[in-house]
Every structure is written in C-alpha cells, then in structure tokens.
Amino acid sequence: MDMGIQVLVQIRIPQGNAQLSQRREALQNFLKCYNLKTAVWSAAKVWDGIPTATLKNAWNNLWPATIFYEDEENVDTDFKGFQI
C-alpha cells in the first residue's frame, strides 16, 4: 500500500474512534456499542475520505504502465483485457 494511503488511514481511523468515544460516558459503554458493523462502517468512511489523486498515485507507483484517463467523451471505457 502506498505511504500516502497508509498515512491518511492512520490519521483518520483514530479521529473517527475518538469522536465515537467522546459520545460515550465510559469505556465499557463504548466497547458495548463498537461491533463489527461499526468497524466496517468506520473503514468505509475512511476509504471515502481518501482523495482519488492519492489512489492514482499509489497505483502508478505499484504499476507504472497503467494510465488513468479522466472522464472524457472520446475515451473507450470498455475493458478489453490486461496488456503487459
């Protein structure tokens, strides 16, 4: 995973959890309310907050041969397979 994505995720998850814990009176109440569903929604919220440019950068670092097109009318978006 690209360092930019890791940094954003590491910053945003504690922020979200801190907000949840501030709404609870005690740690036990917080833990009773924090379940798998909350964890999945928290992760989804973090991913929604990651800018597209960061994801494009990560993929470009992992696979430099890929080219990302912006939404243009003249670009054929039908997938025709991988070419290496």
C-alpha positions in Angstrom: 0.0 0.0 0.0 1.3 3.5 -0.8 2.6 5.6 2.0 0.1 8.3 1.2 -2.8 6.0 1.7 -1.3 4.5 4.9 -0.8 7.9 6.4 -4.4 9.0 5.6 -5.9 5.8 7.1 -3.7 6.0 10.2 -4.8 9.6 10.7 -8.5 9.2 10.0 -9.2 6.0 12.0 -8.2 7.4 15.4 -10.1 10.6 14.7 -13.3 8.7 14.0 -12.8 6.4 17.0 -12.1 9.4 19.2 -15.3 11.0 18.1 -17.2 7.8 19.0 -15.6 7.6 22.4 -16.3 11.2 23.2 -20.0 10.4 22.8 -19.9 7.6 25.4 -19.7 8.1 29.1 -17.4 5.2 29.9 -15.1 2.9 28.0 -17.3 -0.1 28.8 -20.3 1.6 27.1 -18.1 2.5 24.1 -17.0 -1.2 23.8 -20.6 -2.4 24.0 -21.6 -0.2 21.1 -18.5 -0.8 19.0 -19.1 -4.0 17.0 -18.1 -5.5 13.6 -20.7 -3.4 11.8 -19.3 -0.2 13.3 -15.8 -1.2 12.4 -16.8 -1.9 8.8 -18.6 1.4 8.5 -15.6 3.2 10.0 -13.3 1.6 7.5 -15.7 2.6 4.7 -15.9 6.2 5.9 -12.0 6.3 5.9 -11.8 5.0 2.4 -14.4 7.5 1.2 -12.2 10.3 2.6 -9.1 9.2 0.6 -8.7 11.5 -2.5 -8.8 10.0 -5.9 -5.4 11.5 -6.7 -3.8 9.6 -3.8 -5.2 6.3 -5.1 -4.0 7.1 -8.6 -0.6 7.9 -7.2 -0.5 4.6 -5.3 -1.4 2.6 -8.4 1.1 4.5 -10.5 3.8 3.6 -8.0 2.7 -0.1 -8.0 2.2 -0.4 -11.7 3.7 2.5 -13.7 2.4 1.1 -17.1 -1.2 1.9 -16.2 -2.7 5.1 -17.5 -5.7 6.8 -15.9 -8.0 8.8 -18.0 -10.3 11.5 -16.8 -13.9 11.2 -17.8 -13.6 12.2 -21.4 -16.1 11.6 -24.2 -13.6 10.2 -26.6 -12.1 7.5 -24.3 -13.3 4.0 -24.9 -14.0 2.7 -21.4 -14.9 -0.9 -22.3 -12.4 -3.3 -20.7 -10.5 -5.3 -23.3 -8.1 -7.2 -21.0 -4.8 -6.6 -19.4 -1.8 -5.8 -21.6 1.7 -6.0 -20.2 
